[in-house]
Amino acid sequence: MGRKAVARAFADIRAALAVLNAEVDGCGSEPFSAADPLAGLADGSLDILAGAREAEAGLAGLKARAAMRYAGTAHTLAPPGMPVQGQEMAVAAEIGCVLALGPRAASTFLSVSHALTTTLPLTLAALHAGTISWQHALVMVDEAATLDPAGVVALEAHFLDPAVPKPPTAAAIGEMPAHRLRHKARTWRERHHVESIEKRHAKGVAERRVEYRPDQDGMAWLSACLPAHQALAGWNRLNALARAAQGPNEPRTLTQIRTDKFAEAILTSGTSATFHADNSAGNGEEASDSDGAGAGTGAGLLSPGIRAQVLVTVPVFSLMGLTEEPAVLDGFGPVPPSMARDLVAHGADSFHRVLVDPRDGAPLEIGRSSYRVTKAMRNWLRLRDGQCPFPGCSNPSLDNEADHLLAWHHGGTTGISNLGQPCPKHHKLRHTTGWKPTPATKNQPPGWTSPTGRHYTSEHQDWEPPHWPESALRPCPRT
């Protein structure tokens, strides 16, 4: 027991790693497949990757528990009268030296480990089981940080409790990248936080700011934290301007043109333009700056010939002011209903009303008997999928392409259940490689099957039943 047991356990781990490295090199005692050794080695390498992911997660959970066990014993063994702050600094210093972490990283690691071991038991258990990674655990810690104890329990239950009903084909959180889990967890948090999203948004608006950070090679970062609809509108307008500038005689990349347009907007007087909420949405990856003038409507500095396009979905009762259910900006997520009402009232001249199923809040099916996909159907696809349906892809850009899952010339129909909207990269992947989409439904995007036969489930929108105003729930008085 004790140190000898720990030493033997890690010796066994090192021996197992030696065996796995030999298998990766094709030097194992027997091939993965005698009939086709090369294909067997390829498939076996994927098995090793999957197993390594589980092992890494389990070790991450072990590190968190060991760090907390050390912290607890160190506090107990501390000399009498030693200040608590001094004890914490000493523990962080020791952990940092053992893990080769700087002071700030060591303190962050201890903070996350404390949250996992004290308030997030399901997350820690999933980490030990290898079903989620350390990055997924960090997301759960971050999103739970501002919730009350009941909210933390509910957050964990929603994503990690197997007893909580989920769509039968929904991807488990460990099967999606951590950045996609962050979007889903943030969406859930915004909908279920005990404090009104209006109050939290007001605090955020009061703290809006622009930040400057020097970088290497004579470069620097200039970023802004501002209301989501302004940031997303500015980002979409920069994308639209950059695409319009592309051509056979334009040597700059899309990224370079977008950056140059941004610099032009903030370094020149520019011209004003009206904010426009339309039926389309652009890529919401890194929100960039838009002009602060006209904060209520999101007016910008870019060319008046190109409008910022933002798809805003708002429940009818929330739009009427009868409930405070969050609205959704495509490419961002939940926003205060007051923001959506303002967009509709001031400048959203082509606002697209979305009819949803009152049972689950999902968009209703529409169809068409011809090959052509209408603009309305493309909007429905964006509502159903939220982004490119390839697992892990978060590209909701205007470049996403409607695609028949069962080809038109093979009898496929032009309806939501036979359509996907992959981004150009994954559209090309589908038609030039062995990757194939699986069937979709009105509420569920297509999954994907790889050339090796493995099936990967696409993420689904987290639809929830609409909120009804209290007046609609009260029984009618007798006459």
Secondary structure, 3 states (H helix, E strand, C coil): CHHHHHHHHHHHHHHHHHHHHHHHCCCCCCCCCCCCHHHHHHHHHHHHHHHHHHHHHHHHHHHHHHHHHHHHHHHHHCCCCCCHHHHHHHHHHHHHHHHCCCHHHHHHHHHHHHHHHHCCHHHHHHHHHCCCCHHHHHHHHHHHCCCCHHHHHHHHHHHHCCCCCCCCCCCCHHHCCHHHHHHHHHHHHHHHCCCCHHHHHHHHHHCCEEEEEECCCCCEEEEEECCHHHHHHHHHHHHHHHHHHCCCCCCCCHHHHHHHHHHHHHHCCCCCECCECCCCCCCCCCCCCCCCCCCCCCCECCCCCCCCECCEECCHHHHCCCCCCCEEECCCEEECHHHHHHHHHCCCCCCCCCCECCCCCCECCCEECCCCCCHHHHHHHHHHHCCCCCCCCCCCCCCCCCEECCCHHHCCCEEHHHEECCCHHHHHHHHHCCCEECCCCCCCCCCEECCCCCEECCCCCCCCCCCCCHHHHCCCCCC
